[in-house]
Amino acid sequence: MTGLTEKEALVAREIIAKGLEKAAESLTFFMNEPITLKDFGNDELLENPPVELNKKSEDKNIILLTTKVIGELKGVCCLVFSEEEADHLRKASLPPEILNSPEMMAEMRDGIMLEVDNIISASVITQFSNMLKVKIYGGVPDLKRVNYPEMENIIQEDINNELYLISFKTSFESAKVAFNPEFLWLFDQTFIDSIKQYTLENENV
């Protein structure tokens, strides 16, 4: 596959950034308090194995949320939370009657994470759809509890299936909570071709 130039990778990063800003707006409505997207870390385009992602303080328990991109372009959107980050998010977004009920928490603990993933991934996928003028949408999100090596293996398998990877560190903050999921965007040659074409058409914009 032909990779992205530095300029094209920057364009992809900007599209993702706009999507994440939209996600912050949707999370504000979802959590009923202002959520802002802080500056996120430098992206890294990884085209070949091995994969070396940012370890979340050597966490043994990682929540890996994945959403497949369906339609004219193919890819996978991933969010990586530590269990501690997930707990902070649940406490900030769930009402006391659920937090104080072990039975209700057992039912809601994964559902709230899937909903957050759905909000964030849908925002980014919609941004790509609008900017690149392609028909794509997100599939049903999936949640896995894995350790770091297991997560690496899952991502590596996708890269071996001819997907590229851009990795970001993100930070969403409010007065009550801050959560910093790692955002992984895996995409195939169709995405690359579309980004190249978009960059060419908008190089003077």
Backbone as CSV, one residue per row, in Angstrom:
resi,resn,N_x,N_y,N_z,CA_x,CA_y,CA_z,C_x,C_y,C_z
1,MET,0.838,-1.201,0.000,0.000,0.000,0.000,0.875,1.254,0.000
2,THR,0.340,2.315,-0.547,1.025,3.596,-0.555,0.565,4.411,0.649
3,GLY,1.509,4.872,1.459,1.163,5.579,2.677,0.870,7.043,2.445
4,LEU,0.623,7.753,3.537,0.325,9.177,3.476,1.605,9.982,3.593
5,THR,1.659,11.096,2.873,2.743,12.041,3.071,2.505,12.769,4.396
6,GLU,3.485,13.544,4.797,3.338,14.302,6.042,2.140,15.252,5.973
7,LYS,1.966,15.891,4.820,0.848,16.815,4.652,-0.480,16.082,4.698
8,GLU,-0.556,14.927,4.031,-1.793,14.149,4.004,-2.129,13.604,5.389
9,ALA,-1.111,13.195,6.144,-1.336,12.727,7.512,-1.866,13.860,8.379
10,LEU,-1.383,15.081,8.130,-1.877,16.240,8.867,-3.342,16.500,8.542
11,VAL,-3.717,16.344,7.275,-5.114,16.501,6.878,-5.987,15.477,7.604
12,ALA,-5.544,14.212,7.634,-6.294,13.170,8.336,-6.431,13.521,9.807
13,ARG,-5.362,14.022,10.395,-5.377,14.402,11.808,-6.381,15.528,12.054
14,GLU,-6.427,16.497,11.138,-7.347,17.626,11.306,-8.799,17.176,11.196
15,ILE,-9.069,16.233,10.297,-10.434,15.714,10.173,-10.838,15.005,11.468
16,ILE,-9.922,14.204,12.007,-10.205,13.517,13.267,-10.411,14.524,14.396
17,ALA,-9.577,15.572,14.426,-9.708,16.589,15.473,-11.079,17.248,15.434
18,LYS,-11.563,17.559,14.220,-12.890,18.166,14.094,-13.974,17.200,14.570
19,GLY,-13.780,15.920,14.261,-14.731,14.921,14.728,-14.750,14.823,16.243
20,LEU,-13.573,14.882,16.859,-13.491,14.804,18.316,-14.098,16.043,18.977
21,GLU,-13.965,17.199,18.321,-14.610,18.407,18.848,-16.130,18.261,18.823
22,LYS,-16.659,17.673,17.754,-18.093,17.392,17.691,-18.490,16.390,18.772
23,ALA,-17.607,15.422,19.024,-17.880,14.436,20.064,-17.996,15.108,21.429
24,ALA,-17.133,16.088,21.690,-17.196,16.812,22.960,-18.541,17.514,23.112
25,GLU,-19.058,18.074,22.013,-20.368,18.718,22.059,-21.461,17.701,22.388
26,SER,-21.386,16.521,21.773,-22.394,15.486,22.038,-22.275,14.944,23.454
27,LEU,-21.050,14.814,23.953,-20.851,14.347,25.323,-21.375,15.363,26.326
28,THR,-21.285,16.641,25.984,-21.850,17.689,26.841,-23.341,17.464,27.044
29,PHE,-24.041,17.168,25.960,-25.480,16.903,26.042,-25.739,15.597,26.798
30,PHE,-24.944,14.581,26.534,-25.131,13.265,27.141,-24.909,13.307,28.651
31,MET,-23.864,14.041,29.080,-23.498,14.068,30.495,-24.087,15.268,31.220
32,ASN,-24.797,16.120,30.478,-25.486,17.263,31.071,-24.537,18.216,31.790
33,GLU,-23.350,18.394,31.241,-22.406,19.389,31.730,-21.375,19.642,30.631
34,PRO,-20.785,20.844,30.610,-19.855,21.179,29.537,-18.641,20.250,29.509
35,ILE,-18.391,19.662,28.345,-17.227,18.817,28.116,-16.381,19.479,27.044
36,THR,-15.090,19.627,27.297,-14.203,20.243,26.312,-13.125,19.254,25.897
37,LEU,-12.704,19.378,24.648,-11.591,18.581,24.139,-10.324,19.393,24.291
38,LYS,-9.390,18.884,25.071,-8.102,19.542,25.230,-7.176,19.111,24.100
39,ASP,-6.050,19.830,23.972,-5.094,19.463,22.927,-4.674,18.017,23.110
40,PHE,-4.676,17.290,21.999,-4.249,15.905,22.120,-2.855,15.751,21.537
41,GLY,-2.202,14.643,21.932,-0.792,14.440,21.622,-0.538,14.204,20.148
42,ASN,0.725,14.178,19.796,1.118,13.978,18.408,0.656,12.624,17.915
43,ASP,0.235,12.621,16.660,-0.179,11.374,16.052,1.041,10.622,15.531
44,GLU,0.872,9.336,15.333,1.942,8.522,14.792,1.352,7.574,13.774
45,LEU,1.849,7.650,12.549,1.378,6.768,11.491,2.242,5.520,11.473
46,LEU,1.629,4.391,11.742,2.340,3.119,11.789,1.906,2.274,10.606
47,GLU,2.853,1.965,9.719,2.497,1.225,8.524,2.909,-0.240,8.591
48,ASN,3.857,-0.556,9.415,4.386,-1.916,9.456,4.511,-2.390,10.899
49,PRO,4.397,-3.700,11.139,4.612,-4.231,12.469,6.073,-4.039,12.867
50,PRO,6.429,-4.107,14.173,5.488,-4.374,15.264,4.767,-3.116,15.729
51,VAL,3.632,-3.305,16.361,2.865,-2.197,16.913,3.367,-1.886,18.310
52,GLU,3.604,-0.628,18.579,4.005,-0.212,19.927,3.115,0.947,20.339
53,LEU,2.049,0.640,21.054,1.106,1.662,21.479,1.485,2.166,22.860
54,ASN,0.880,3.294,23.240,1.157,3.857,24.563,0.547,2.981,25.651
55,LYS,1.387,2.519,26.567,0.884,1.700,27.656,0.252,2.603,28.709
56,LYS,-0.925,2.211,29.161,-1.633,2.988,30.168,-1.152,2.558,31.553
57,SER,0.015,3.075,31.932,0.587,2.773,33.251,0.653,1.275,33.504
58,GLU,0.989,0.528,32.444,1.117,-0.928,32.562,-0.178,-1.577,33.054
59,ASP,-1.309,-1.001,32.687,-2.590,-1.541,33.135,-2.766,-2.980,32.687
60,LYS,-3.188,-3.809,33.616,-3.505,-5.186,33.270,-4.910,-5.277,32.689
61,ASN,-5.783,-4.394,33.159,-7.164,-4.408,32.696,-7.421,-3.189,31.815
62,ILE,-7.595,-3.436,30.536,-7.833,-2.376,29.565,-9.195,-2.615,28.921
63,ILE,-9.959,-1.551,28.778,-11.229,-1.643,28.062,-10.988,-1.184,26.632
64,LEU,-11.142,-2.102,25.702,-10.948,-1.818,24.280,-12.306,-1.784,23.599
65,LEU,-12.672,-0.610,23.106,-13.945,-0.417,22.411,-13.666,-0.242,20.923
66,THR,-14.319,-1.028,20.094,-14.070,-0.958,18.662,-15.374,-0.772,17.887
67,THR,-15.283,0.027,16.840,-16.415,0.252,15.937,-15.914,0.127,14.513
68,LYS,-16.493,-0.769,13.741,-16.088,-0.934,12.348,-16.747,0.119,11.471
69,VAL,-15.972,0.622,10.517,-16.494,1.555,9.528,-17.091,0.740,8.386
70,ILE,-18.330,1.033,8.058,-19.056,0.290,7.023,-19.435,1.237,5.897
71,GLY,-19.321,0.767,4.658,-19.717,1.581,3.517,-18.642,1.639,2.459
72,GLU,-18.479,2.819,1.857,-17.565,2.968,0.718,-16.098,2.894,1.117
73,LEU,-15.794,3.176,2.361,-14.437,3.061,2.881,-14.437,2.076,4.040
74,LYS,-13.290,1.442,4.282,-13.202,0.442,5.338,-12.202,0.887,6.400
75,GLY,-12.537,0.614,7.642,-11.630,0.941,8.729,-12.199,0.483,10.061
76,VAL,-11.456,0.779,11.117,-11.875,0.450,12.477,-11.505,1.615,13.379
77,CYS,-12.462,2.033,14.192,-12.238,3.080,15.183,-12.136,2.415,16.560
78,CYS,-11.073,2.736,17.307,-10.865,2.111,18.619,-10.670,3.174,19.691
79,LEU,-11.243,2.924,20.866,-10.978,3.724,22.058,-10.412,2.806,23.122
80,VAL,-9.377,3.273,23.797,-8.715,2.475,24.829,-8.806,3.216,26.157
81,PHE,-9.484,2.613,27.124,-9.629,3.174,28.469,-8.954,2.259,29.479
82,SER,-8.342,2.855,30.496,-7.991,2.074,31.673,-9.265,1.875,32.484
83,GLU,-9.276,0.872,33.339,-10.450,0.631,34.182,-10.689,1.810,35.119
84,GLU,-9.613,2.461,35.554,-9.748,3.627,36.437,-10.440,4.778,35.708
85,GLU,-10.045,5.028,34.455,-10.690,6.075,33.666,-12.166,5.770,33.451
86,ALA,-12.461,4.498,33.184,-13.848,4.094,32.974,-14.675,4.328,34.235
87,ASP,-14.109,4.037,35.403,-14.822,4.253,36.668,-15.119,5.730,36.881
88,HIS,-14.149,6.592,36.589,-14.367,8.041,36.720,-15.503,8.494,35.811
89,LEU,-15.512,7.956,34.604,-16.539,8.331,33.636,-17.919,7.878,34.094
90,ARG,-18.015,6.664,34.608,-19.302,6.158,35.094,-19.820,7.009,36.253
91,LYS,-18.930,7.349,37.188,-19.344,8.120,38.356,-19.839,9.509,37.970
92,ALA,-19.254,10.048,36.905,-19.651,11.388,36.474,-20.941,11.387,35.666
93,SER,-21.256,10.285,35.023,-22.385,10.281,34.092,-23.617,9.540,34.592
94,LEU,-23.458,8.679,35.579,-24.604,7.899,36.066,-25.196,8.528,37.322
95,PRO,-26.514,8.466,37.500,-27.153,9.039,38.692,-26.859,8.198,39.941
96,PRO,-27.008,8.807,41.122,-26.693,8.113,42.376,-27.465,6.809,42.570
97,GLU,-28.729,6.768,42.123,-29.516,5.545,42.347,-28.923,4.340,41.623
98,ILE,-28.234,4.591,40.499,-27.564,3.491,39.802,-26.211,3.198,40.438
99,LEU,-25.455,4.252,40.760,-24.134,4.066,41.362,-24.213,3.330,42.692
100,ASN,-25.297,3.541,43.427,-25.445,2.926,44.747,-26.107,1.558,44.706
101,SER,-26.436,1.087,43.525,-27.078,-0.221,43.389,-26.150,-1.181,42.640
102,PRO,-25.574,-2.170,43.311,-24.682,-3.126,42.636,-25.352,-3.828,41.454
103,GLU,-26.651,-4.123,41.611,-27.357,-4.814,40.531,-27.487,-3.919,39.298
104,MET,-27.876,-2.658,39.512,-28.028,-1.743,38.386,-26.669,-1.395,37.768
105,MET,-25.653,-1.280,38.606,-24.317,-0.985,38.092,-23.805,-2.125,37.228
106,ALA,-24.111,-3.344,37.640,-23.685,-4.503,36.853,-24.292,-4.468,35.460
107,GLU,-25.517,-3.958,35.363,-26.196,-3.869,34.074,-25.704,-2.691,33.241
108,MET,-25.294,-1.605,33.907,-24.996,-0.363,33.204,-23.512,-0.115,32.954
109,ARG,-22.632,-0.821,33.654,-21.197,-0.481,33.616,-20.622,-0.567,32.201
110,ASP,-21.041,-1.564,31.434,-20.555,-1.673,30.060,-21.382,-0.828,29.101
111,GLY,-22.668,-0.720,29.377,-23.549,0.043,28.502,-23.134,1.496,28.390
112,ILE,-22.708,2.095,29.494,-22.313,3.499,29.466,-21.049,3.680,28.635
113,MET,-20.133,2.710,28.696,-18.904,2.796,27.912,-19.190,2.627,26.418
114,LEU,-20.098,1.721,26.104,-20.475,1.528,24.699,-21.132,2.773,24.127
115,GLU,-21.922,3.445,24.964,-22.582,4.666,24.497,-21.564,5.782,24.255
116,VAL,-20.588,5.921,25.147,-19.535,6.919,24.961,-18.746,6.622,23.689
117,ASP,-18.424,5.342,23.475,-17.723,4.954,22.257,-18.554,5.293,21.029
118,ASN,-19.848,5.022,21.109,-20.735,5.296,19.984,-20.763,6.784,19.649
119,ILE,-20.775,7.626,20.673,-20.784,9.079,20.471,-19.488,9.538,19.804
120,ILE,-18.359,9.078,20.328,-17.064,9.545,19.826,-16.790,9.005,18.426
121,SER,-16.984,7.715,18.240,-16.691,7.126,16.927,-17.635,7.661,15.859
122,ALA,-18.921,7.813,16.195,-19.882,8.328,15.219,-19.526,9.749,14.792
123,SER,-19.047,10.553,15.722,-18.672,11.929,15.401,-17.510,11.968,14.410
124,VAL,-16.514,11.116,14.641,-15.348,11.097,13.752,-15.715,10.503,12.394
125,ILE,-16.483,9.423,12.399,-16.892,8.792,11.135,-17.741,9.752,10.309
126,THR,-18.652,10.471,10.964,-19.479,11.453,10.256,-18.626,12.560,9.656
127,GLN,-17.594,12.975,10.379,-16.713,14.024,9.868,-15.980,13.548,8.616
128,PHE,-15.482,12.318,8.647,-14.839,11.769,7.453,-15.830,11.682,6.295
129,SER,-17.038,11.242,6.597,-18.063,11.114,5.568,-18.348,12.461,4.908
130,ASN,-18.493,13.492,5.732,-18.811,14.822,5.208,-17.638,15.427,4.444
131,MET,-16.444,15.312,4.989,-15.277,15.952,4.381,-14.841,15.248,3.106
132,LEU,-14.865,13.913,3.124,-14.395,13.141,1.969,-15.514,12.844,0.979
133,LYS,-16.747,13.209,1.376,-17.925,12.993,0.506,-18.082,11.516,0.133
134,VAL,-18.111,10.694,1.176,-18.307,9.250,0.996,-19.424,8.785,1.922
135,LYS,-20.049,7.683,1.556,-21.121,7.116,2.363,-20.545,6.047,3.287
136,ILE,-20.354,6.415,4.544,-19.857,5.478,5.554,-20.614,5.697,6.852
137,TYR,-20.659,4.665,7.668,-21.282,4.767,8.986,-20.638,3.736,9.904
138,GLY,-20.884,3.896,11.191,-20.294,2.990,12.167,-21.187,1.804,12.455
139,GLY,-20.582,0.648,12.621,-21.314,-0.544,13.007,-21.603,-0.546,14.504
140,VAL,-22.114,-1.647,14.996,-22.415,-1.784,16.422,-21.103,-1.863,17.198
141,PRO,-20.913,-1.008,18.210,-19.647,-1.039,18.958,-19.486,-2.324,19.755
142,ASP,-18.227,-2.688,19.955,-17.883,-3.918,20.675,-16.956,-3.563,21.833
143,LEU,-17.127,-4.239,22.967,-16.301,-3.993,24.140,-15.571,-5.265,24.536
144,LYS,-14.260,-5.141,24.728,-13.449,-6.259,25.215,-12.615,-5.797,26.393
145,ARG,-12.462,-6.673,27.380,-11.526,-6.428,28.475,-10.283,-7.259,28.212
146,VAL,-9.175,-6.570,28.042,-7.938,-7.235,27.642,-6.781,-6.687,28.453
147,ASN,-5.649,-7.388,28.402,-4.423,-6.815,28.922,-3.656,-6.194,27.757
148,TYR,-2.531,-5.575,28.053,-1.811,-4.844,27.007,-1.347,-5.749,25.855
149,PRO,-0.714,-6.895,26.134,-0.297,-7.760,25.010,-1.469,-8.232,24.155
150,GLU,-2.604,-8.517,24.790,-3.776,-8.948,24.019,-4.261,-7.824,23.108
151,MET,-4.251,-6.587,23.619,-4.661,-5.460,22.788,-3.699,-5.291,21.608
152,GLU,-2.400,-5.399,21.870,-1.416,-5.307,20.790,-1.691,-6.342,19.712
153,ASN,-2.005,-7.565,20.130,-2.257,-8.645,19.173,-3.479,-8.358,18.311
154,ILE,-4.534,-7.806,18.936,-5.749,-7.485,18.189,-5.454,-6.422,17.131
155,ILE,-4.732,-5.367,17.528,-4.391,-4.295,16.593,-3.457,-4.818,15.515
156,GLN,-2.500,-5.649,15.911,-1.550,-6.188,14.947,-2.244,-7.025,13.878
157,GLU,-3.252,-7.767,14.290,-3.997,-8.592,13.339,-4.664,-7.728,12.278
158,ASP,-5.214,-6.590,12.721,-5.846,-5.685,11.756,-4.814,-5.093,10.795
159,ILE,-3.631,-4.746,11.317,-2.591,-4.180,10.453,-2.109,-5.235,9.457
160,ASN,-2.016,-6.478,9.899,-1.644,-7.549,8.980,-2.702,-7.755,7.904
161,ASN,-3.929,-7.308,8.187,-5.001,-7.370,7.192,-5.028,-6.109,6.327
162,GLU,-3.858,-5.455,6.242,-3.652,-4.294,5.370,-4.435,-3.063,5.826
163,LEU,-4.409,-2.823,7.113,-4.937,-1.576,7.648,-3.775,-0.756,8.204
164,TYR,-3.826,0.558,7.971,-2.872,1.475,8.571,-3.403,1.911,9.941
165,LEU,-2.524,2.507,10.725,-2.917,2.927,12.073,-2.420,4.341,12.350
166,ILE,-3.337,5.204,12.799,-2.960,6.486,13.395,-3.413,6.461,14.844
167,SER,-2.508,6.800,15.743,-2.784,6.743,17.178,-2.722,8.148,17.774
168,PHE,-3.734,8.492,18.587,-3.781,9.780,19.281,-3.990,9.560,20.771
169,LYS,-3.461,10.494,21.547,-3.875,10.595,22.940,-4.862,11.744,23.024
170,THR,-6.028,11.501,23.596,-7.049,12.534,23.693,-7.312,12.877,25.154
171,SER,-7.948,14.022,25.359,-8.295,14.437,26.714,-9.614,15.194,26.683
172,PHE,-10.635,14.592,27.299,-11.927,15.254,27.465,-12.046,15.659,28.934
173,GLU,-12.451,16.906,29.177,-12.499,17.404,30.547,-13.786,18.160,30.817
174,SER,-14.220,18.078,32.083,-15.318,18.899,32.578,-14.967,19.304,34.003
175,ALA,-15.897,19.980,34.652,-15.648,20.393,36.032,-15.573,19.187,36.960
176,LYS,-16.226,18.078,36.572,-16.303,16.920,37.460,-15.401,15.762,37.058
177,VAL,-15.007,15.711,35.799,-14.302,14.516,35.344,-13.328,14.859,34.218
178,ALA,-12.246,14.105,34.152,-11.319,14.152,33.021,-11.033,12.714,32.628
179,PHE,-11.173,12.426,31.350,-10.842,11.085,30.898,-10.029,11.184,29.611
180,ASN,-9.065,10.316,29.491,-8.054,10.426,28.444,-7.915,9.127,27.660
181,PRO,-8.923,8.771,26.898,-8.805,7.541,26.120,-7.796,7.693,24.990
182,GLU,-7.116,6.614,24.688,-6.295,6.613,23.480,-7.223,6.330,22.303
183,PHE,-7.060,7.104,21.251,-7.912,6.975,20.077,-7.081,6.381,18.953
184,LEU,-7.545,5.258,18.421,-6.834,4.568,17.352,-7.724,4.539,16.113
185,TRP,-7.160,4.947,14.995,-7.909,4.944,13.738,-7.180,4.028,12.767
186,LEU,-7.787,2.904,12.427,-7.225,1.969,11.460,-7.984,2.109,10.149
187,PHE,-7.266,2.190,9.045,-7.931,2.431,7.779,-7.158,1.768,6.644
188,ASP,-7.854,1.508,5.536,-7.242,0.779,4.429,-6.898,1.715,3.268
189,GLN,-6.512,1.125,2.146,-6.059,1.914,1.001,-7.143,2.844,0.465
190,THR,-8.425,2.450,0.586,-9.489,3.319,0.096,-9.523,4.636,0.869
191,PHE,-9.265,4.563,2.176,-9.186,5.782,2.979,-8.012,6.637,2.517
192,ILE,-6.868,5.989,2.314,-5.671,6.712,1.896,-5.906,7.431,0.572
193,ASP,-6.504,6.722,-0.382,-6.776,7.324,-1.686,-7.717,8.524,-1.551
194,SER,-8.743,8.398,-0.690,-9.701,9.492,-0.502,-9.041,10.695,0.160
195,ILE,-8.162,10.443,1.136,-7.466,11.544,1.808,-6.506,12.231,0.841
196,LYS,-5.828,11.448,0.014,-4.927,12.029,-0.982,-5.706,12.922,-1.949
197,GLN,-6.847,12.445,-2.408,-7.659,13.216,-3.342,-8.183,14.483,-2.682
198,TYR,-8.663,14.365,-1.444,-9.170,15.536,-0.718,-8.061,16.564,-0.514
199,THR,-6.868,16.101,-0.157,-5.732,17.010,0.057,-5.376,17.734,-1.235
200,LEU,-5.367,17.011,-2.334,-5.057,17.592,-3.635,-6.075,18.663,-4.018
201,GLU,-7.347,18.365,-3.794,-8.401,19.291,-4.178,-8.461,20.524,-3.296
202,ASN,-7.932,20.414,-2.078,-8.041,21.511,-1.115,-6.688,22.066,-0.681
203,GLU,-5.659,21.848,-1.493,-4.310,22.266,-1.092,-4.169,23.773,-0.964
204,ASN,-5.042,24.529,-1.616,-4.955,25.982,-1.530,-5.969,26.595,-0.577
205,VAL,-6.709,25.714,0.136,-7.746,26.204,1.052,-7.127,26.499,2.402
